Amino acid sequence: HILLSYMSVRRVCGRDHRHNVVTATESYVQPVHKPYITLCHGHRLCSTYKTVYSVAYRQVSRAAPPSHFYPECCPGWQRFHSHNCNQAVCGQPCVNGGTCLRPNQCACPLGWTGHRCQTDVDECSERRPCAQECVNTAGSYRCACRDGFRLTGDGHSCQSGRLNPAENVTEEVQSLRNRVELLEKKLQLALAPFSSFFPLSLDEGLSEKTTLLSHSFQQLDRIDSLSEQIGFLEERLGTCE
């Protein structure tokens, strides 16, 4: 009973009764009959024999004693080390991070199921992990929020994320005003060299100053465009109030 319990724990089903056969040379005593002539009764010659023994050698085959005991593994198990059968065998390999735990049965990580871990678990249908919307992904899921809400730091809850329209327009107006002020400063720096543009002497760099003038006009165009945008946004701001 103890042996059977020990074998079942190790997934062992029986002994391996195969034995290796080896050939060896052995010595033995061989009898030899030798005839000889002797003097019999009546002074007659008689022929007889005597037995002598000599050492001889011969080849023999015998079963070699097993040097190790290797048990046979039960079906579905294989030997991982030389003395146990604790490695489960799965006919089809486990996928998606699964491990072969028992014969033809995989242990799957979270998000996967099936005998090979080949099936994705739909967390969104089995439970409701998200406050508003749940998006199933391969091996996992993610939460999403409806329009006007945003996802919080816990990744599951949603909170109102809608801005006041008036506040939104005010921020745009202030941003455009800042850009206009910056462009006006750049324009002043660009127009500084033209203070001596008239009268223009022939030896001055006409081409270089013409390029600066063209660049300044481009800056003016940008200021006009931004000013129009500011006016439009201020009109929107008035309607929101």
C-alpha positions as MATLAB code, in Angstrom:
seq = 'HILLSYMSVRRVCGRDHRHNVVTATESYVQPVHKPYITLCHGHRLCSTYKTVYSVAYRQVSRAAPPSHFYPECCPGWQRFHSHNCNQAVCGQPCVNGGTCLRPNQCACPLGWTGHRCQTDVDECSERRPCAQECVNTAGSYRCACRDGFRLTGDGHSCQSGRLNPAENVTEEVQSLRNRVELLEKKLQLALAPFSSFFPLSLDEGLSEKTTLLSHSFQQLDRIDSLSEQIGFLEERLGTCE';
ca = [
       0.000    0.000    0.000;
       2.856    2.371    0.822;
       4.516    1.562   -2.516;
       1.286    2.230   -4.432;
       0.810    5.586   -2.688;
       4.393    6.532   -3.435;
       3.986    5.574   -7.089;
       0.686    7.471   -7.483;
       2.185   10.689   -6.124;
       4.995   10.455   -8.639;
       2.616    9.565  -11.532;
       4.307    6.171  -11.853;
       2.341    3.192  -13.134;
       4.827    0.299  -12.859;
       8.350   -0.963  -13.063;
      10.358   -1.416  -16.184;
      11.073   -5.178  -16.248;
      13.423   -5.092  -19.209;
      16.932   -6.310  -18.467;
      20.080   -5.880  -20.476;
      21.803   -9.103  -21.608;
      25.583   -9.166  -21.492;
      28.122  -11.764  -22.683;
      30.977  -12.795  -20.414;
      33.798  -15.359  -20.258;
      33.787  -17.784  -17.339;
      36.025  -20.639  -16.260;
      34.915  -24.143  -15.346;
      36.434  -27.578  -14.523;
      36.408  -29.973  -17.484;
      36.911  -33.800  -16.928;
      39.363  -35.544  -19.266;
      39.505  -39.408  -19.627;
      42.998  -40.652  -20.442;
      43.661  -44.383  -21.355;
      46.751  -46.147  -20.080;
      48.288  -49.738  -19.811;
      48.716  -51.388  -16.442;
      49.795  -54.822  -15.093;
      46.848  -56.991  -14.199;
      46.573  -60.194  -12.089;
      48.582  -63.080  -13.486;
      51.186  -60.787  -14.871;
      49.019  -59.715  -17.753;
      48.835  -56.305  -19.393;
      45.489  -54.555  -19.139;
      44.152  -51.418  -20.811;
      42.201  -49.001  -18.629;
      41.652  -45.201  -18.232;
      41.792  -42.558  -15.597;
      39.985  -39.262  -15.226;
      41.843  -35.983  -14.805;
      40.421  -32.474  -14.504;
      41.571  -29.314  -16.220;
      40.437  -25.686  -16.238;
      38.563  -24.564  -19.384;
      36.843  -21.313  -20.487;
      33.535  -20.614  -22.206;
      31.326  -17.688  -23.279;
      28.042  -17.265  -21.400;
      25.130  -14.795  -21.619;
      23.430  -13.500  -18.518;
      21.094  -10.668  -17.513;
      22.942   -7.678  -16.163;
      21.686   -6.380  -12.832;
      19.920   -3.005  -13.279;
      22.056   -0.109  -12.134;
      19.053    2.271  -11.780;
      15.343    1.883  -11.219;
      13.364    3.763  -13.885;
       9.604    3.572  -13.345;
       7.176    3.774  -16.228;
       5.197    7.033  -16.371;
       1.415    6.982  -16.434;
      -0.284    8.125  -19.667;
      -0.310   11.904  -19.906;
       2.869   12.334  -17.881;
       6.523   12.315  -18.758;
       9.770   12.183  -16.858;
      11.195   15.621  -16.085;
      14.085   14.284  -14.045;
      15.409   10.730  -14.013;
      13.349    9.605  -11.013;
       9.928   11.246  -11.378;
       7.110   11.733  -13.865;
       5.827   15.152  -12.789;
       5.803   16.799  -16.232;
       2.281   16.893  -17.681;
       1.876   16.281  -21.411;
      -0.533   18.389  -23.494;
      -1.204   17.034  -26.970;
      -1.744   20.577  -28.249;
       0.483   23.349  -26.881;
      -0.930   25.989  -24.539;
      -1.184   29.496  -26.021;
      -1.503   33.073  -24.735;
       0.784   32.447  -21.758;
      -0.886   29.241  -20.554;
       1.057   26.380  -18.946;
       0.410   22.636  -19.155;
      -0.787   21.774  -15.627;
      -2.450   18.383  -16.151;
      -2.657   16.019  -19.136;
      -4.271   17.996  -21.988;
      -5.310   20.761  -19.579;
      -3.726   24.217  -19.527;
      -3.677   26.696  -16.672;
      -4.660   30.039  -18.226;
      -3.752   33.583  -17.165;
      -6.450   36.163  -16.456;
      -8.430   37.072  -19.553;
      -8.162   33.686  -21.306;
      -9.996   30.372  -21.046;
     -10.352   27.031  -22.878;
      -8.340   23.815  -22.672;
      -5.544   25.541  -24.629;
      -6.206   29.101  -23.345;
      -7.278   29.961  -26.877;
     -10.565   31.722  -25.999;
     -10.732   35.342  -24.890;
     -12.834   36.047  -21.801;
     -15.425   38.768  -22.453;
     -15.175   40.639  -19.155;
     -17.741   43.183  -20.341;
     -20.518   40.572  -20.688;
     -19.689   38.468  -17.621;
     -19.604   41.419  -15.209;
     -19.901   45.210  -15.292;
     -16.436   46.527  -14.467;
     -17.004   50.001  -15.948;
     -19.274   52.824  -14.852;
     -20.506   53.701  -18.366;
     -18.981   51.874  -21.350;
     -16.823   48.734  -21.509;
     -14.657   47.797  -24.504;
     -13.483   44.173  -24.619;
      -9.916   43.615  -25.833;
      -7.786   40.504  -26.387;
      -7.107   39.109  -22.920;
      -8.397   42.204  -21.134;
     -10.781   45.174  -21.381;
     -10.823   48.955  -21.050;
     -13.395   51.445  -19.839;
     -14.690   54.446  -21.780;
     -17.035   57.343  -21.059;
     -19.901   58.922  -22.965;
     -19.661   62.366  -24.548;
     -19.279   65.063  -21.935;
     -17.539   62.774  -19.449;
     -13.951   61.739  -18.934;
     -12.313   58.716  -17.310;
     -10.995   59.181  -13.781;
      -7.698   57.965  -12.412;
      -9.063   54.577  -11.296;
      -9.723   53.643  -14.937;
     -13.333   52.626  -14.216;
     -15.329   55.677  -13.116;
     -16.416   58.696  -15.176;
     -16.895   62.291  -14.164;
     -18.355   65.285  -15.933;
     -15.777   66.815  -18.231;
     -17.939   69.310  -20.168;
     -16.626   72.918  -20.122;
     -18.828   76.004  -20.000;
     -19.033   77.306  -23.612;
     -18.429   80.879  -22.434;
     -15.290   79.836  -20.551;
     -14.053   77.915  -23.584;
     -14.451   80.953  -25.912;
     -12.828   83.275  -23.371;
      -9.749   81.077  -23.268;
      -9.500   81.153  -27.086;
      -9.814   84.966  -27.155;
      -7.069   85.413  -24.572;
      -4.790   83.021  -26.463;
      -5.269   84.953  -29.709;
      -4.665   88.287  -27.977;
      -1.380   87.002  -26.625;
      -0.343   85.936  -30.122;
      -1.247   89.404  -31.528;
       0.845   91.153  -28.876;
       3.802   88.932  -29.677;
       3.498   89.624  -33.412;
       3.265   93.375  -32.797;
       6.527   93.293  -30.862;
       8.198   91.357  -33.679;
       6.847   93.878  -36.192;
       8.342   96.801  -34.290;
      11.719   95.098  -34.330;
      11.379   94.383  -38.044;
      10.467   98.012  -38.934;
      13.330   99.539  -36.946;
      15.875   99.334  -39.845;
      13.514  101.316  -42.148;
      13.885  104.565  -40.157;
      16.827  105.418  -42.424;
      15.230  103.947  -45.545;
      14.524  107.417  -46.989;
      16.431  109.034  -48.595;
      17.927  105.878  -49.982;
      21.530  106.039  -51.154;
      22.738  103.882  -53.991;
      25.399  102.116  -51.962;
      22.937  100.792  -49.370;
      21.744   97.185  -49.574;
      18.472   97.596  -51.428;
      17.837   93.880  -51.822;
      18.316   93.113  -48.114;
      15.984   95.897  -46.957;
      13.377   94.895  -49.525;
      13.347   91.391  -48.056;
      12.855   92.795  -44.547;
       9.978   94.923  -45.798;
       8.264   91.939  -47.397;
       8.610   89.976  -44.163;
       7.086   92.861  -42.210;
       4.054   92.953  -44.514;
       3.550   89.243  -43.890;
       3.549   89.914  -40.144;
       0.901   92.599  -40.676;
      -1.273   90.146  -42.597;
      -1.036   87.671  -39.721;
      -2.039   90.354  -37.232;
      -5.086   91.255  -39.360;
      -6.132   87.600  -39.555;
      -5.802   87.093  -35.806;
      -7.716   90.297  -35.138;
     -10.601   89.023  -37.267;
     -10.609   85.757  -35.290;
     -10.692   87.684  -32.015;
     -13.666   89.723  -33.231;
     -15.538   86.585  -34.266;
     -14.886   84.893  -30.908;
     -15.966   87.999  -28.999;
     -19.270   87.902  -30.897;
     -19.699   84.251  -29.877;
     -18.853   85.164  -26.300;
     -21.595   87.801  -26.347;
     -24.211   85.294  -27.537;
     -23.179   82.787  -24.807;
     -23.781   85.404  -22.114;
];
